[in-house]
Amino acid sequence: MANSKINLYYQPTQSSSGDSYLKFQLNQQTTAVLSVNHTQEAIIIPVESVTAMPNMPACILGLMNWRSRIIWVIDLPKMFNLECLDHRLRQYNIIVIKVESLLLGLVVQEIKGTTKLMSDDIHSPVGQVASSLVPYLCGCVDQKEETLLVLDAQSIVNYGNNRSD
């Protein structure tokens, strides 16, 4: 039997398969994604685990203990002036994001899982979404029957940090 030499070629798949994003429902009508690079954890907690703070904007639900750290929790649909979450909820779906050393909990309607998106598929949100959303977006991606909002974690953390000071 003759020895045959097999040449293996390694091609990084990151560029061809896209970047990873956490996919979730902001409300009934709006689906969004957030880069997993900024996502620390997706959790479900009882409503009672968030302590309301007085004199805060309506979208800031309060504070919660997350892994022995106290973080602000924001109702993301309310922050974006979208249809609000049902206030009779017994639990919150929270995405904990981190930008540099800043942590923030984002309450969303439903966490769907992860997806991969090609950076070439992300296009400008101007003219596709309400102008009030544009400062918080990296762009939009058109998929089958829906348009995904690609959120900008830095802008969201900046909003939360400026409002809670």
C-alpha positions in Angstrom: 0.0 0.0 0.0 1.5 3.3 -1.0 1.7 6.2 1.4 -0.5 9.1 0.3 0.0 12.6 1.5 -3.1 14.5 2.5 -2.9 18.3 2.5 -5.3 20.0 4.8 -6.1 23.6 4.2 -7.4 25.7 7.1 -9.7 28.5 6.3 -11.1 30.5 9.1 -14.9 30.3 9.1 -15.6 33.4 11.1 -15.8 35.6 8.1 -17.9 33.2 6.1 -20.3 32.2 8.8 -20.9 35.7 10.2 -20.8 37.2 13.7 -22.9 35.8 16.6 -25.9 37.7 18.0 -28.4 37.1 20.7 -31.9 37.3 19.1 -35.0 38.5 21.1 -38.4 40.1 20.9 -38.5 43.6 22.2 -42.3 43.5 22.0 -45.0 41.7 19.9 -44.0 43.5 16.7 -40.3 44.1 17.0 -37.4 41.6 16.8 -33.9 42.7 17.7 -30.4 41.3 18.0 -27.4 42.3 20.1 -23.8 41.2 19.6 -22.8 38.3 21.9 -19.5 40.2 22.5 -21.5 42.5 24.8 -23.8 39.9 26.2 -22.9 38.5 29.6 -26.0 36.4 30.3 -29.7 36.0 29.5 -31.7 35.2 32.6 -35.3 35.0 33.9 -35.9 36.5 37.3 -39.0 37.2 39.4 -40.3 40.7 39.2 -39.7 41.0 43.0 -36.0 40.7 42.4 -35.9 44.2 40.9 -36.0 47.0 43.5 -37.7 50.1 42.2 -35.9 53.4 42.8 -37.8 56.7 43.3 -37.4 59.7 40.9 -36.2 57.7 37.9 -37.4 57.8 34.3 -40.2 55.4 33.6 -38.0 53.1 31.6 -35.6 52.4 34.5 -37.3 49.6 36.5 -34.8 49.7 39.3 -31.8 47.8 40.7 -31.1 44.1 40.9 -28.4 41.9 42.4 -26.5 40.0 39.6 -23.6 37.8 40.6 -22.9 39.9 43.8 -23.1 43.2 41.8 -25.8 45.7 41.8 -26.9 46.7 38.3 -29.6 48.9 36.8 -32.5 47.3 35.0 -34.1 49.0 32.0 -37.4 48.3 30.3 -35.9 48.3 26.7 -39.2 48.7 24.8 -40.2 51.6 27.0 -36.8 53.2 26.5 -37.4 53.0 22.8 -40.9 54.4 23.0 -42.3 51.1 21.7 -45.4 49.2 23.0 -44.6 48.5 26.6 -44.4 45.1 28.2 -47.3 43.6 30.1 -47.2 45.1 33.6 -48.8 42.0 35.1 -45.7 39.9 34.4 -44.5 37.6 37.2 -41.0 37.4 35.8 -38.6 39.4 33.6 -36.5 38.2 30.7 -33.3 40.1 31.2 -30.2 40.4 29.0 -27.2 41.5 31.0 -24.8 43.5 28.8 -21.4 44.8 29.5 -19.6 47.6 27.7 -16.1 48.2 29.1 -16.7 48.0 32.9 -20.4 49.1 32.7 -23.1 46.5 33.3 -26.8 46.9 32.5 -29.9 44.6 32.6 -32.2 44.9 29.7 -35.8 43.6 30.1 -37.2 42.3 26.8 -40.4 40.3 26.0 -38.8 37.0 25.0 -35.3 35.7 24.4 -35.2 33.6 21.2 -31.6 32.3 21.1 -28.6 33.1 18.9 -28.2 33.7 15.3 -25.3 34.6 12.9 -25.3 37.6 10.7 -23.0 38.7 8.0 -21.7 42.3 8.5 -22.5 42.9 4.8 -26.2 42.2 5.4 -26.5 45.0 8.0 -27.7 48.2 6.4 -28.7 51.7 7.5 -31.9 51.9 9.6 -32.6 55.4 8.5 -36.1 55.5 6.8 -36.9 51.9 7.9 -37.5 52.5 11.6 -38.7 55.4 13.8 -36.1 58.1 14.0 -36.1 57.9 17.8 -34.6 54.4 17.5 -31.8 55.3 15.1 -29.3 56.5 17.8 -29.5 53.0 19.5 -28.9 51.0 16.3 -25.9 49.7 14.3 -28.4 49.0 11.5 -31.1 46.6 10.3 -31.1 43.2 8.7 -33.9 42.0 6.4 -34.7 38.4 7.0 -37.6 36.3 5.5 -40.7 37.9 7.0 -39.1 40.3 9.4 -36.6 43.1 9.9 -34.1 42.6 12.7 -32.9 45.7 14.6 -29.2 45.4 15.3 -28.8 47.2 18.6 -25.7 49.2 19.6 -24.8 48.1 23.2 -22.5 51.2 23.7 -25.4 53.7 23.0 -27.8 51.7 25.3 -25.3 51.6 28.1 -24.5 55.3 27.7 -28.3 56.1 27.9 -28.6 54.0 31.1 -25.5 55.4 32.6 -26.5 59.0 31.9 -30.1 58.6 33.2 -29.1 56.8 36.4 -26.5 59.2 37.6 
